[in-house]
Amino acid sequence: MSKDTSGSAFPLAHDGALHLERGLTKREYFAAMAMQGQSISDWDSIQFDVLAKLCCKAADALIAELAK
């Protein structure tokens, strides 16, 4: 497994021309997956800024662990 944590979570994509898309970083992808994994039933009471920070911390911890 590669220890490069700065790369894209997905390979480069192109449309046949010179338009390249890098997609999400590994950190963005892991944070999104952490957020998706939260089962929140009361959307009115959730503090999304707190949830976002926690998901980013989880992504950073996963990246650090995978780099070992």
Stockholm file with secondary structure:
# STOCKHOLM 1.0

chainA/1-68         MSKDTSGSAFPLAHDGALHLERGLTKREYFAAMAMQGQSISDWDSIQFDVLAKLCCKAADALIAELAK
#=GR chainA/1-68 SS CCCCCSSBSSCCEECSSSCEECCCBHHHHHHHHHHHTCCCSCTTTCCHHHHHHHHHHHHHHHHHHHTC
#=GC SS_cons        CCCCCSSBSSCCEECSSSCEECCCBHHHHHHHHHHHTCCCSCTTTCCHHHHHHHHHHHHHHHHHHHTC
//
